Amino acid sequence: MTDPLRPALSRLWSSEPDGGMSLQLSATIEGREHALLTVLADPRDEALWVALQVDDACVQIPLEALRKALEVAAEDVHSAEWFARQDADGSDV
């Protein structure tokens, strides 16, 4: 397994063909710019969606669902080392 890449990120505002705006998060990897995700608004109801490229498909998820997942992750996602420390601290009681 290869180590994950953690490149610097850049934001790019883009005009959409219908006159709207989107926001793209991208990174330069091995000298090439790669779009990581794009936030766009649905023209029917202005709902915000996050578009991600998965293999050959563009997958869109609601921005609110991603926001909620990130909030939960900030509180509850930890490394194995963190859990081991918690177990060790609990065994001292």
PDB file of N, CA, C and O in Angstrom, chain B, residues numbered from 101:
ATOM      1  N   MET B 101       0.833  -1.179   0.000  1.00  0.00           N
ATOM      2  CA  MET B 101       0.000   0.000   0.000  1.00  0.00           C
ATOM      3  C   MET B 101       0.880   1.247   0.000  1.00  0.00           C
ATOM      4  O   MET B 101       1.861   1.324   0.741  1.00  0.00           O
ATOM      5  N   THR B 102       0.532   2.200  -0.816  1.00  0.00           N
ATOM      6  CA  THR B 102       1.330   3.423  -0.885  1.00  0.00           C
ATOM      7  C   THR B 102       0.851   4.424   0.163  1.00  0.00           C
ATOM      8  O   THR B 102      -0.304   4.396   0.590  1.00  0.00           O
ATOM      9  N   ASP B 103       1.751   5.296   0.563  1.00  0.00           N
ATOM     10  CA  ASP B 103       1.392   6.343   1.521  1.00  0.00           C
ATOM     11  C   ASP B 103       0.409   7.311   0.876  1.00  0.00           C
ATOM     12  O   ASP B 103       0.496   7.573  -0.323  1.00  0.00           O
ATOM     13  N   PRO B 104      -0.520   7.842   1.657  1.00  0.00           N
ATOM     14  CA  PRO B 104      -1.473   8.803   1.092  1.00  0.00           C
ATOM     15  C   PRO B 104      -0.769  10.107   0.734  1.00  0.00           C
ATOM     16  O   PRO B 104       0.214  10.492   1.366  1.00  0.00           O
ATOM     17  N   LEU B 105      -1.282  10.767  -0.273  1.00  0.00           N
ATOM     18  CA  LEU B 105      -0.780  12.083  -0.654  1.00  0.00           C
ATOM     19  C   LEU B 105      -1.544  13.135   0.130  1.00  0.00           C
ATOM     20  O   LEU B 105      -2.749  13.001   0.346  1.00  0.00           O
ATOM     21  N   ARG B 106      -0.851  14.178   0.557  1.00  0.00           N
ATOM     22  CA  ARG B 106      -1.485  15.294   1.261  1.00  0.00           C
ATOM     23  C   ARG B 106      -0.996  16.599   0.638  1.00  0.00           C
ATOM     24  O   ARG B 106      -0.288  17.378   1.276  1.00  0.00           O
ATOM     25  N   PRO B 107      -1.382  16.826  -0.615  1.00  0.00           N
ATOM     26  CA  PRO B 107      -0.890  18.012  -1.326  1.00  0.00           C
ATOM     27  C   PRO B 107      -1.581  19.289  -0.849  1.00  0.00           C
ATOM     28  O   PRO B 107      -2.641  19.250  -0.225  1.00  0.00           O
ATOM     29  N   ALA B 108      -0.954  20.412  -1.158  1.00  0.00           N
ATOM     30  CA  ALA B 108      -1.598  21.706  -0.916  1.00  0.00           C
ATOM     31  C   ALA B 108      -2.841  21.791  -1.800  1.00  0.00           C
ATOM     32  O   ALA B 108      -2.862  21.270  -2.915  1.00  0.00           O
ATOM     33  N   LEU B 109      -3.865  22.448  -1.290  1.00  0.00           N
ATOM     34  CA  LEU B 109      -5.125  22.560  -2.018  1.00  0.00           C
ATOM     35  C   LEU B 109      -5.309  23.978  -2.537  1.00  0.00           C
ATOM     36  O   LEU B 109      -4.802  24.939  -1.960  1.00  0.00           O
ATOM     37  N   SER B 110      -6.034  24.085  -3.624  1.00  0.00           N
ATOM     38  CA  SER B 110      -6.383  25.405  -4.149  1.00  0.00           C
ATOM     39  C   SER B 110      -7.865  25.430  -4.481  1.00  0.00           C
ATOM     40  O   SER B 110      -8.467  24.399  -4.783  1.00  0.00           O
ATOM     41  N   ARG B 111      -8.446  26.630  -4.419  1.00  0.00           N
ATOM     42  CA  ARG B 111      -9.864  26.819  -4.733  1.00  0.00           C
ATOM     43  C   ARG B 111      -9.976  27.616  -6.019  1.00  0.00           C
ATOM     44  O   ARG B 111      -9.217  28.554  -6.262  1.00  0.00           O
ATOM     45  N   LEU B 112     -10.931  27.224  -6.827  1.00  0.00           N
ATOM     46  CA  LEU B 112     -11.160  27.909  -8.099  1.00  0.00           C
ATOM     47  C   LEU B 112     -12.653  28.134  -8.276  1.00  0.00           C
ATOM     48  O   LEU B 112     -13.432  27.182  -8.324  1.00  0.00           O
ATOM     49  N   TRP B 113     -13.047  29.400  -8.371  1.00  0.00           N
ATOM     50  CA  TRP B 113     -14.436  29.734  -8.681  1.00  0.00           C
ATOM     51  C   TRP B 113     -14.600  29.673 -10.179  1.00  0.00           C
ATOM     52  O   TRP B 113     -13.750  30.170 -10.918  1.00  0.00           O
ATOM     53  N   SER B 114     -15.680  29.070 -10.639  1.00  0.00           N
ATOM     54  CA  SER B 114     -15.920  28.929 -12.081  1.00  0.00           C
ATOM     55  C   SER B 114     -17.331  29.371 -12.426  1.00  0.00           C
ATOM     56  O   SER B 114     -18.279  29.110 -11.685  1.00  0.00           O
ATOM     57  N   SER B 115     -17.454  30.043 -13.560  1.00  0.00           N
ATOM     58  CA  SER B 115     -18.773  30.370 -14.102  1.00  0.00           C
ATOM     59  C   SER B 115     -19.312  29.142 -14.808  1.00  0.00           C
ATOM     60  O   SER B 115     -18.606  28.501 -15.588  1.00  0.00           O
ATOM     61  N   GLU B 116     -20.559  28.817 -14.535  1.00  0.00           N
ATOM     62  CA  GLU B 116     -21.209  27.694 -15.196  1.00  0.00           C
ATOM     63  C   GLU B 116     -21.877  28.181 -16.477  1.00  0.00           C
ATOM     64  O   GLU B 116     -22.200  29.364 -16.586  1.00  0.00           O
ATOM     65  N   PRO B 117     -22.091  27.289 -17.455  1.00  0.00           N
ATOM     66  CA  PRO B 117     -22.723  27.689 -18.722  1.00  0.00           C
ATOM     67  C   PRO B 117     -24.090  28.351 -18.537  1.00  0.00           C
ATOM     68  O   PRO B 117     -24.494  29.183 -19.350  1.00  0.00           O
ATOM     69  N   ASP B 118     -24.809  27.978 -17.455  1.00  0.00           N
ATOM     70  CA  ASP B 118     -26.135  28.559 -17.233  1.00  0.00           C
ATOM     71  C   ASP B 118     -26.080  29.897 -16.500  1.00  0.00           C
ATOM     72  O   ASP B 118     -27.123  30.476 -16.197  1.00  0.00           O
ATOM     73  N   GLY B 119     -24.873  30.396 -16.211  1.00  0.00           N
ATOM     74  CA  GLY B 119     -24.717  31.672 -15.534  1.00  0.00           C
ATOM     75  C   GLY B 119     -24.456  31.557 -14.050  1.00  0.00           C
ATOM     76  O   GLY B 119     -24.176  32.562 -13.397  1.00  0.00           O
ATOM     77  N   GLY B 120     -24.539  30.364 -13.499  1.00  0.00           N
ATOM     78  CA  GLY B 120     -24.276  30.152 -12.076  1.00  0.00           C
ATOM     79  C   GLY B 120     -22.783  30.086 -11.783  1.00  0.00           C
ATOM     80  O   GLY B 120     -21.949  30.251 -12.674  1.00  0.00           O
ATOM     81  N   MET B 121     -22.467  29.842 -10.524  1.00  0.00           N
ATOM     82  CA  MET B 121     -21.074  29.719 -10.096  1.00  0.00           C
ATOM     83  C   MET B 121     -20.886  28.380  -9.387  1.00  0.00           C
ATOM     84  O   MET B 121     -21.798  27.872  -8.736  1.00  0.00           O
ATOM     85  N   SER B 122     -19.695  27.825  -9.527  1.00  0.00           N
ATOM     86  CA  SER B 122     -19.328  26.616  -8.789  1.00  0.00           C
ATOM     87  C   SER B 122     -17.962  26.851  -8.153  1.00  0.00           C
ATOM     88  O   SER B 122     -17.224  27.752  -8.551  1.00  0.00           O
ATOM     89  N   LEU B 123     -17.641  26.037  -7.172  1.00  0.00           N
ATOM     90  CA  LEU B 123     -16.366  26.130  -6.472  1.00  0.00           C
ATOM     91  C   LEU B 123     -15.675  24.778  -6.552  1.00  0.00           C
ATOM     92  O   LEU B 123     -16.232  23.756  -6.151  1.00  0.00           O
ATOM     93  N   GLN B 124     -14.452  24.787  -7.077  1.00  0.00           N
ATOM     94  CA  GLN B 124     -13.691  23.548  -7.245  1.00  0.00           C
ATOM     95  C   GLN B 124     -12.516  23.545  -6.278  1.00  0.00           C
ATOM     96  O   GLN B 124     -11.823  24.549  -6.117  1.00  0.00           O
ATOM     97  N   LEU B 125     -12.306  22.410  -5.644  1.00  0.00           N
ATOM     98  CA  LEU B 125     -11.138  22.188  -4.804  1.00  0.00           C
ATOM     99  C   LEU B 125     -10.205  21.283  -5.597  1.00  0.00           C
ATOM    100  O   LEU B 125     -10.595  20.201  -6.033  1.00  0.00           O
ATOM    101  N   SER B 126      -8.970  21.737  -5.777  1.00  0.00           N
ATOM    102  CA  SER B 126      -8.040  20.961  -6.597  1.00  0.00           C
ATOM    103  C   SER B 126      -6.671  20.899  -5.929  1.00  0.00           C
ATOM    104  O   SER B 126      -6.400  21.597  -4.953  1.00  0.00           O
ATOM    105  N   ALA B 127      -5.815  20.040  -6.486  1.00  0.00           N
ATOM    106  CA  ALA B 127      -4.460  19.865  -5.977  1.00  0.00           C
ATOM    107  C   ALA B 127      -3.533  19.560  -7.141  1.00  0.00           C
ATOM    108  O   ALA B 127      -3.931  18.928  -8.120  1.00  0.00           O
ATOM    109  N   THR B 128      -2.302  20.014  -7.024  1.00  0.00           N
ATOM    110  CA  THR B 128      -1.288  19.680  -8.013  1.00  0.00           C
ATOM    111  C   THR B 128      -0.546  18.442  -7.520  1.00  0.00           C
ATOM    112  O   THR B 128       0.061  18.442  -6.449  1.00  0.00           O
ATOM    113  N   ILE B 129      -0.613  17.384  -8.333  1.00  0.00           N
ATOM    114  CA  ILE B 129       0.023  16.115  -7.996  1.00  0.00           C
ATOM    115  C   ILE B 129       0.912  15.724  -9.158  1.00  0.00           C
ATOM    116  O   ILE B 129       0.454  15.582 -10.291  1.00  0.00           O
ATOM    117  N   GLU B 130       2.199  15.550  -8.859  1.00  0.00           N
ATOM    118  CA  GLU B 130       3.191  15.201  -9.874  1.00  0.00           C
ATOM    119  C   GLU B 130       3.122  16.152 -11.062  1.00  0.00           C
ATOM    120  O   GLU B 130       3.191  15.731 -12.217  1.00  0.00           O
ATOM    121  N   GLY B 131       2.985  17.446 -10.759  1.00  0.00           N
ATOM    122  CA  GLY B 131       3.007  18.468 -11.797  1.00  0.00           C
ATOM    123  C   GLY B 131       1.707  18.671 -12.554  1.00  0.00           C
ATOM    124  O   GLY B 131       1.638  19.523 -13.440  1.00  0.00           O
ATOM    125  N   ARG B 132       0.673  17.903 -12.224  1.00  0.00           N
ATOM    126  CA  ARG B 132      -0.614  18.038 -12.919  1.00  0.00           C
ATOM    127  C   ARG B 132      -1.695  18.465 -11.945  1.00  0.00           C
ATOM    128  O   ARG B 132      -1.768  17.968 -10.821  1.00  0.00           O
ATOM    129  N   GLU B 133      -2.534  19.393 -12.388  1.00  0.00           N
ATOM    130  CA  GLU B 133      -3.663  19.859 -11.580  1.00  0.00           C
ATOM    131  C   GLU B 133      -4.793  18.833 -11.646  1.00  0.00           C
ATOM    132  O   GLU B 133      -5.185  18.402 -12.731  1.00  0.00           O
ATOM    133  N   HIS B 134      -5.311  18.446 -10.487  1.00  0.00           N
ATOM    134  CA  HIS B 134      -6.399  17.470 -10.413  1.00  0.00           C
ATOM    135  C   HIS B 134      -7.560  18.070  -9.633  1.00  0.00           C
ATOM    136  O   HIS B 134      -7.377  18.580  -8.528  1.00  0.00           O
ATOM    137  N   ALA B 135      -8.753  18.009 -10.212  1.00  0.00           N
ATOM    138  CA  ALA B 135      -9.959  18.423  -9.497  1.00  0.00           C
ATOM    139  C   ALA B 135     -10.299  17.339  -8.486  1.00  0.00           C
ATOM    140  O   ALA B 135     -10.415  16.168  -8.846  1.00  0.00           O
ATOM    141  N   LEU B 136     -10.460  17.718  -7.235  1.00  0.00           N
ATOM    142  CA  LEU B 136     -10.801  16.753  -6.195  1.00  0.00           C
ATOM    143  C   LEU B 136     -12.302  16.713  -5.949  1.00  0.00           C
ATOM    144  O   LEU B 136     -12.893  15.644  -5.796  1.00  0.00           O
ATOM    145  N   LEU B 137     -12.901  17.885  -5.913  1.00  0.00           N
ATOM    146  CA  LEU B 137     -14.349  17.962  -5.759  1.00  0.00           C
ATOM    147  C   LEU B 137     -14.829  19.316  -6.250  1.00  0.00           C
ATOM    148  O   LEU B 137     -14.063  20.277  -6.325  1.00  0.00           O
ATOM    149  N   THR B 138     -16.111  19.373  -6.583  1.00  0.00           N
ATOM    150  CA  THR B 138     -16.737  20.615  -7.028  1.00  0.00           C
ATOM    151  C   THR B 138     -18.047  20.787  -6.276  1.00  0.00           C
ATOM    152  O   THR B 138     -18.841  19.853  -6.169  1.00  0.00           O
ATOM    153  N   VAL B 139     -18.263  21.988  -5.759  1.00  0.00           N
ATOM    154  CA  VAL B 139     -19.529  22.321  -5.108  1.00  0.00           C
ATOM    155  C   VAL B 139     -20.357  23.102  -6.119  1.00  0.00           C
ATOM    156  O   VAL B 139     -19.897  24.095  -6.683  1.00  0.00           O
ATOM    157  N   LEU B 140     -21.582  22.641  -6.339  1.00  0.00           N
ATOM    158  CA  LEU B 140     -22.447  23.296  -7.319  1.00  0.00           C
ATOM    159  C   LEU B 140     -23.865  23.375  -6.793  1.00  0.00           C
ATOM    160  O   LEU B 140     -24.247  22.640  -5.883  1.00  0.00           O
ATOM    161  N   ALA B 141     -24.647  24.282  -7.380  1.00  0.00           N
ATOM    162  CA  ALA B 141     -26.041  24.477  -6.968  1.00  0.00           C
ATOM    163  C   ALA B 141     -26.969  23.886  -8.014  1.00  0.00           C
ATOM    164  O   ALA B 141     -26.763  24.058  -9.215  1.00  0.00           O
ATOM    165  N   ASP B 142     -27.996  23.184  -7.543  1.00  0.00           N
ATOM    166  CA  ASP B 142     -29.024  22.649  -8.433  1.00  0.00           C
ATOM    167  C   ASP B 142     -29.893  23.822  -8.894  1.00  0.00           C
ATOM    168  O   ASP B 142     -30.431  24.548  -8.059  1.00  0.00           O
ATOM    169  N   PRO B 143     -30.039  24.018 -10.204  1.00  0.00           N
ATOM    170  CA  PRO B 143     -30.808  25.171 -10.685  1.00  0.00           C
ATOM    171  C   PRO B 143     -32.291  25.120 -10.328  1.00  0.00           C
ATOM    172  O   PRO B 143     -32.968  26.147 -10.368  1.00  0.00           O
ATOM    173  N   ARG B 144     -32.803  23.948  -9.982  1.00  0.00           N
ATOM    174  CA  ARG B 144     -34.228  23.841  -9.656  1.00  0.00           C
ATOM    175  C   ARG B 144     -34.558  24.383  -8.271  1.00  0.00           C
ATOM    176  O   ARG B 144     -35.600  25.011  -8.081  1.00  0.00           O
ATOM    177  N   ASP B 145     -33.666  24.143  -7.293  1.00  0.00           N
ATOM    178  CA  ASP B 145     -33.997  24.532  -5.921  1.00  0.00           C
ATOM    179  C   ASP B 145     -32.832  25.155  -5.148  1.00  0.00           C
ATOM    180  O   ASP B 145     -32.959  25.417  -3.952  1.00  0.00           O
ATOM    181  N   GLU B 146     -31.699  25.395  -5.818  1.00  0.00           N
ATOM    182  CA  GLU B 146     -30.503  25.981  -5.205  1.00  0.00           C
ATOM    183  C   GLU B 146     -29.862  25.089  -4.146  1.00  0.00           C
ATOM    184  O   GLU B 146     -28.992  25.546  -3.405  1.00  0.00           O
ATOM    185  N   ALA B 147     -30.275  23.827  -4.062  1.00  0.00           N
ATOM    186  CA  ALA B 147     -29.621  22.897  -3.138  1.00  0.00           C
ATOM    187  C   ALA B 147     -28.162  22.742  -3.562  1.00  0.00           C
ATOM    188  O   ALA B 147     -27.858  22.656  -4.752  1.00  0.00           O
ATOM    189  N   LEU B 148     -27.271  22.707  -2.583  1.00  0.00           N
ATOM    190  CA  LEU B 148     -25.843  22.574  -2.880  1.00  0.00           C
ATOM    191  C   LEU B 148     -25.441  21.105  -2.872  1.00  0.00           C
ATOM    192  O   LEU B 148     -25.821  20.343  -1.983  1.00  0.00           O
ATOM    193  N   TRP B 149     -24.667  20.729  -3.877  1.00  0.00           N
ATOM    194  CA  TRP B 149     -24.207  19.360  -4.063  1.00  0.00           C
ATOM    195  C   TRP B 149     -22.696  19.355  -4.210  1.00  0.00           C
ATOM    196  O   TRP B 149     -22.109  20.312  -4.716  1.00  0.00           O
ATOM    197  N   VAL B 150     -22.067  18.271  -3.765  1.00  0.00           N
ATOM    198  CA  VAL B 150     -20.633  18.068  -3.934  1.00  0.00           C
ATOM    199  C   VAL B 150     -20.448  16.981  -4.980  1.00  0.00           C
ATOM    200  O   VAL B 150     -20.923  15.858  -4.813  1.00  0.00           O
ATOM    201  N   ALA B 151     -19.758  17.323  -6.058  1.00  0.00           N
ATOM    202  CA  ALA B 151     -19.500  16.370  -7.139  1.00  0.00           C
ATOM    203  C   ALA B 151     -18.096  15.799  -6.970  1.00  0.00           C
ATOM    204  O   ALA B 151     -17.124  16.539  -6.823  1.00  0.00           O
ATOM    205  N   LEU B 152     -18.007  14.473  -6.994  1.00  0.00           N
ATOM    206  CA  LEU B 152     -16.743  13.745  -6.880  1.00  0.00           C
ATOM    207  C   LEU B 152     -16.621  12.797  -8.061  1.00  0.00           C
ATOM    208  O   LEU B 152     -17.618  12.237  -8.518  1.00  0.00           O
ATOM    209  N   GLN B 153     -15.410  12.616  -8.553  1.00  0.00           N
ATOM    210  CA  GLN B 153     -15.181  11.664  -9.626  1.00  0.00           C
ATOM    211  C   GLN B 153     -14.843  10.314  -9.011  1.00  0.00           C
ATOM    212  O   GLN B 153     -13.878  10.199  -8.256  1.00  0.00           O
ATOM    213  N   VAL B 154     -15.632   9.290  -9.329  1.00  0.00           N
ATOM    214  CA  VAL B 154     -15.395   7.928  -8.847  1.00  0.00           C
ATOM    215  C   VAL B 154     -15.267   7.041 -10.073  1.00  0.00           C
ATOM    216  O   VAL B 154     -16.246   6.782 -10.773  1.00  0.00           O
ATOM    217  N   ASP B 155     -14.049   6.579 -10.325  1.00  0.00           N
ATOM    218  CA  ASP B 155     -13.747   5.862 -11.564  1.00  0.00           C
ATOM    219  C   ASP B 155     -14.204   6.727 -12.736  1.00  0.00           C
ATOM    220  O   ASP B 155     -13.719   7.848 -12.889  1.00  0.00           O
ATOM    221  N   ASP B 156     -15.115   6.240 -13.559  1.00  0.00           N
ATOM    222  CA  ASP B 156     -15.568   7.016 -14.716  1.00  0.00           C
ATOM    223  C   ASP B 156     -16.877   7.754 -14.461  1.00  0.00           C
ATOM    224  O   ASP B 156     -17.442   8.343 -15.383  1.00  0.00           O
ATOM    225  N   ALA B 157     -17.365   7.729 -13.229  1.00  0.00           N
ATOM    226  CA  ALA B 157     -18.663   8.337 -12.927  1.00  0.00           C
ATOM    227  C   ALA B 157     -18.502   9.599 -12.085  1.00  0.00           C
ATOM    228  O   ALA B 157     -17.622   9.679 -11.227  1.00  0.00           O
ATOM    229  N   CYS B 158     -19.357  10.576 -12.339  1.00  0.00           N
ATOM    230  CA  CYS B 158     -19.454  11.761 -11.494  1.00  0.00           C
ATOM    231  C   CYS B 158     -20.553  11.484 -10.471  1.00  0.00           C
ATOM    232  O   CYS B 158     -21.718  11.315 -10.830  1.00  0.00           O
ATOM    233  N   VAL B 159     -20.174  11.440  -9.200  1.00  0.00           N
ATOM    234  CA  VAL B 159     -21.117  11.155  -8.126  1.00  0.00           C
ATOM    235  C   VAL B 159     -21.379  12.457  -7.375  1.00  0.00           C
ATOM    236  O   VAL B 159     -20.443  13.164  -6.999  1.00  0.00           O
ATOM    237  N   GLN B 160     -22.657  12.770  -7.159  1.00  0.00           N
ATOM    238  CA  GLN B 160     -23.024  13.975  -6.420  1.00  0.00           C
ATOM    239  C   GLN B 160     -23.689  13.585  -5.106  1.00  0.00           C
ATOM    240  O   GLN B 160     -24.591  12.748  -5.069  1.00  0.00           O
ATOM    241  N   ILE B 161     -23.221  14.213  -4.025  1.00  0.00           N
ATOM    242  CA  ILE B 161     -23.819  14.002  -2.710  1.00  0.00           C
ATOM    243  C   ILE B 161     -24.237  15.366  -2.159  1.00  0.00           C
ATOM    244  O   ILE B 161     -23.603  16.375  -2.469  1.00  0.00           O
ATOM    245  N   PRO B 162     -25.294  15.409  -1.347  1.00  0.00           N
ATOM    246  CA  PRO B 162     -25.717  16.694  -0.793  1.00  0.00           C
ATOM    247  C   PRO B 162     -24.621  17.299   0.097  1.00  0.00           C
ATOM    248  O   PRO B 162     -24.028  16.601   0.919  1.00  0.00           O
ATOM    249  N   LEU B 163     -24.363  18.585  -0.073  1.00  0.00           N
ATOM    250  CA  LEU B 163     -23.367  19.264   0.755  1.00  0.00           C
ATOM    251  C   LEU B 163     -23.715  19.131   2.233  1.00  0.00           C
ATOM    252  O   LEU B 163     -22.824  18.958   3.065  1.00  0.00           O
ATOM    253  N   GLU B 164     -24.990  19.210   2.566  1.00  0.00           N
ATOM    254  CA  GLU B 164     -25.405  19.107   3.967  1.00  0.00           C
ATOM    255  C   GLU B 164     -25.044  17.739   4.549  1.00  0.00           C
ATOM    256  O   GLU B 164     -24.657  17.657   5.714  1.00  0.00           O
ATOM    257  N   ALA B 165     -25.161  16.671   3.772  1.00  0.00           N
ATOM    258  CA  ALA B 165     -24.782  15.338   4.255  1.00  0.00           C
ATOM    259  C   ALA B 165     -23.279  15.276   4.524  1.00  0.00           C
ATOM    260  O   ALA B 165     -22.849  14.698   5.522  1.00  0.00           O
ATOM    261  N   LEU B 166     -22.482  15.871   3.635  1.00  0.00           N
ATOM    262  CA  LEU B 166     -21.034  15.908   3.837  1.00  0.00           C
ATOM    263  C   LEU B 166     -20.693  16.755   5.056  1.00  0.00           C
ATOM    264  O   LEU B 166     -19.832  16.378   5.851  1.00  0.00           O
ATOM    265  N   ARG B 167     -21.357  17.889   5.209  1.00  0.00           N
ATOM    266  CA  ARG B 167     -21.115  18.767   6.360  1.00  0.00           C
ATOM    267  C   ARG B 167     -21.397  18.014   7.668  1.00  0.00           C
ATOM    268  O   ARG B 167     -20.601  18.082   8.605  1.00  0.00           O
ATOM    269  N   LYS B 168     -22.510  17.306   7.733  1.00  0.00           N
ATOM    270  CA  LYS B 168     -22.854  16.557   8.947  1.00  0.00           C
ATOM    271  C   LYS B 168     -21.845  15.445   9.217  1.00  0.00           C
ATOM    272  O   LYS B 168     -21.462  15.215  10.364  1.00  0.00           O
ATOM    273  N   ALA B 169     -21.414  14.756   8.159  1.00  0.00           N
ATOM    274  CA  ALA B 169     -20.417  13.694   8.327  1.00  0.00           C
ATOM    275  C   ALA B 169     -19.105  14.264   8.858  1.00  0.00           C
ATOM    276  O   ALA B 169     -18.462  13.645   9.705  1.00  0.00           O
ATOM    277  N   LEU B 170     -18.703  15.432   8.371  1.00  0.00           N
ATOM    278  CA  LEU B 170     -17.468  16.056   8.842  1.00  0.00           C
ATOM    279  C   LEU B 170     -17.584  16.492  10.299  1.00  0.00           C
ATOM    280  O   LEU B 170     -16.618  16.382  11.054  1.00  0.00           O
ATOM    281  N   GLU B 171     -18.751  16.985  10.700  1.00  0.00           N
ATOM    282  CA  GLU B 171     -18.960  17.360  12.103  1.00  0.00           C
ATOM    283  C   GLU B 171     -18.820  16.143  13.015  1.00  0.00           C
ATOM    284  O   GLU B 171     -18.156  16.212  14.049  1.00  0.00           O
ATOM    285  N   VAL B 172     -19.444  15.036  12.634  1.00  0.00           N
ATOM    286  CA  VAL B 172     -19.349  13.809  13.427  1.00  0.00           C
ATOM    287  C   VAL B 172     -17.906  13.309  13.437  1.00  0.00           C
ATOM    288  O   VAL B 172     -17.396  12.895  14.478  1.00  0.00           O
ATOM    289  N   ALA B 173     -17.254  13.347  12.282  1.00  0.00           N
ATOM    290  CA  ALA B 173     -15.874  12.870  12.185  1.00  0.00           C
ATOM    291  C   ALA B 173     -14.943  13.669  13.089  1.00  0.00           C
ATOM    292  O   ALA B 173     -14.052  13.102  13.722  1.00  0.00           O
ATOM    293  N   ALA B 174     -15.147  14.980  13.150  1.00  0.00           N
ATOM    294  CA  ALA B 174     -14.288  15.823  13.979  1.00  0.00           C
ATOM    295  C   ALA B 174     -14.351  15.410  15.449  1.00  0.00           C
ATOM    296  O   ALA B 174     -13.377  15.582  16.182  1.00  0.00           O
ATOM    297  N   GLU B 175     -15.469  14.877  15.875  1.00  0.00           N
ATOM    298  CA  GLU B 175     -15.639  14.442  17.263  1.00  0.00           C
ATOM    299  C   GLU B 175     -15.242  12.988  17.498  1.00  0.00           C
ATOM    300  O   GLU B 175     -14.679  12.664  18.543  1.00  0.00           O
ATOM    301  N   ASP B 176     -15.524  12.118  16.546  1.00  0.00           N
ATOM    302  CA  ASP B 176     -15.483  10.684  16.826  1.00  0.00           C
ATOM    303  C   ASP B 176     -14.466   9.853  16.049  1.00  0.00           C
ATOM    304  O   ASP B 176     -14.302   8.670  16.346  1.00  0.00           O
ATOM    305  N   VAL B 177     -13.787  10.423  15.076  1.00  0.00           N
ATOM    306  CA  VAL B 177     -12.792   9.651  14.323  1.00  0.00           C
ATOM    307  C   VAL B 177     -11.439   9.818  15.010  1.00  0.00           C
ATOM    308  O   VAL B 177     -10.985  10.937  15.247  1.00  0.00           O
ATOM    309  N   HIS B 178     -10.807   8.696  15.325  1.00  0.00           N
ATOM    310  CA  HIS B 178      -9.509   8.707  16.002  1.00  0.00           C
ATOM    311  C   HIS B 178      -8.644   7.584  15.443  1.00  0.00           C
ATOM    312  O   HIS B 178      -9.147   6.633  14.844  1.00  0.00           O
ATOM    313  N   SER B 179      -7.356   7.708  15.647  1.00  0.00           N
ATOM    314  CA  SER B 179      -6.417   6.676  15.208  1.00  0.00           C
ATOM    315  C   SER B 179      -6.452   5.489  16.163  1.00  0.00           C
ATOM    316  O   SER B 179      -6.986   5.576  17.268  1.00  0.00           O
ATOM    317  N   ALA B 180      -5.876   4.385  15.716  1.00  0.00           N
ATOM    318  CA  ALA B 180      -5.773   3.196  16.571  1.00  0.00           C
ATOM    319  C   ALA B 180      -4.950   3.512  17.820  1.00  0.00           C
ATOM    320  O   ALA B 180      -5.234   2.996  18.901  1.00  0.00           O
ATOM    321  N   GLU B 181      -3.928   4.361  17.667  1.00  0.00           N
ATOM    322  CA  GLU B 181      -3.096   4.734  18.812  1.00  0.00           C
ATOM    323  C   GLU B 181      -3.920   5.473  19.868  1.00  0.00           C
ATOM    324  O   GLU B 181      -3.728   5.261  21.066  1.00  0.00           O
ATOM    325  N   TRP B 182      -4.836   6.338  19.428  1.00  0.00           N
ATOM    326  CA  TRP B 182      -5.691   7.072  20.366  1.00  0.00           C
ATOM    327  C   TRP B 182      -6.540   6.091  21.175  1.00  0.00           C
ATOM    328  O   TRP B 182      -6.637   6.203  22.397  1.00  0.00           O
ATOM    329  N   PHE B 183      -7.155   5.125  20.477  1.00  0.00           N
ATOM    330  CA  PHE B 183      -7.985   4.139  21.178  1.00  0.00           C
ATOM    331  C   PHE B 183      -7.142   3.305  22.147  1.00  0.00           C
ATOM    332  O   PHE B 183      -7.600   2.977  23.241  1.00  0.00           O
ATOM    333  N   ALA B 184      -5.916   2.963  21.751  1.00  0.00           N
ATOM    334  CA  ALA B 184      -5.037   2.192  22.639  1.00  0.00           C
ATOM    335  C   ALA B 184      -4.724   2.990  23.900  1.00  0.00           C
ATOM    336  O   ALA B 184      -4.693   2.430  24.995  1.00  0.00           O
ATOM    337  N   ARG B 185      -4.492   4.301  23.754  1.00  0.00           N
ATOM    338  CA  ARG B 185      -4.236   5.141  24.931  1.00  0.00           C
ATOM    339  C   ARG B 185      -5.468   5.200  25.835  1.00  0.00           C
ATOM    340  O   ARG B 185      -5.343   5.179  27.060  1.00  0.00           O
ATOM    341  N   GLN B 186      -6.649   5.274  25.235  1.00  0.00           N
ATOM    342  CA  GLN B 186      -7.879   5.316  26.035  1.00  0.00           C
ATOM    343  C   GLN B 186      -8.041   4.019  26.822  1.00  0.00           C
ATOM    344  O   GLN B 186      -8.410   4.034  27.996  1.00  0.00           O
ATOM    345  N   ASP B 187      -7.756   2.888  26.152  1.00  0.00           N
ATOM    346  CA  ASP B 187      -7.848   1.589  26.828  1.00  0.00           C
ATOM    347  C   ASP B 187      -6.840   1.504  27.969  1.00  0.00           C
ATOM    348  O   ASP B 187      -7.155   1.003  29.048  1.00  0.00           O
ATOM    349  N   ALA B 188      -5.612   2.002  27.724  1.00  0.00           N
ATOM    350  CA  ALA B 188      -4.573   1.960  28.756  1.00  0.00           C
ATOM    351  C   ALA B 188      -4.952   2.851  29.934  1.00  0.00           C
ATOM    352  O   ALA B 188      -4.751   2.468  31.087  1.00  0.00           O
ATOM    353  N   ASP B 189      -5.490   4.018  29.662  1.00  0.00           N
ATOM    354  CA  ASP B 189      -5.912   4.923  30.739  1.00  0.00           C
ATOM    355  C   ASP B 189      -7.050   4.312  31.542  1.00  0.00           C
ATOM    356  O   ASP B 189      -7.106   4.477  32.760  1.00  0.00           O
ATOM    357  N   GLY B 190      -7.948   3.614  30.878  1.00  0.00           N
ATOM    358  CA  GLY B 190      -9.085   2.990  31.554  1.00  0.00           C
ATOM    359  C   GLY B 190      -8.690   1.801  32.407  1.00  0.00           C
ATOM    360  O   GLY B 190      -9.371   1.486  33.384  1.00  0.00           O
ATOM    361  N   SER B 191      -7.596   1.136  32.052  1.00  0.00           N
ATOM    362  CA  SER B 191      -7.182  -0.052  32.812  1.00  0.00           C
ATOM    363  C   SER B 191      -6.462   0.324  34.100  1.00  0.00           C
ATOM    364  O   SER B 191      -6.248  -0.534  34.956  1.00  0.00           O
ATOM    365  N   ASP B 192      -6.082   1.597  34.254  1.00  0.00           N
ATOM    366  CA  ASP B 192      -5.401   2.052  35.471  1.00  0.00           C
ATOM    367  C   ASP B 192      -6.369   2.271  36.628  1.00  0.00           C
ATOM    368  O   ASP B 192      -5.942   2.470  37.765  1.00  0.00           O
ATOM    369  N   VAL B 193      -7.657   2.235  36.348  1.00  0.00           N
ATOM    370  CA  VAL B 193      -8.650   2.539  37.389  1.00  0.00           C
ATOM    371  C   VAL B 193      -8.831   1.380  38.326  1.00  0.00           C
ATOM    372  O   VAL B 193      -9.627   1.459  39.261  1.00  0.00           O
TER     373      VAL B 193
END
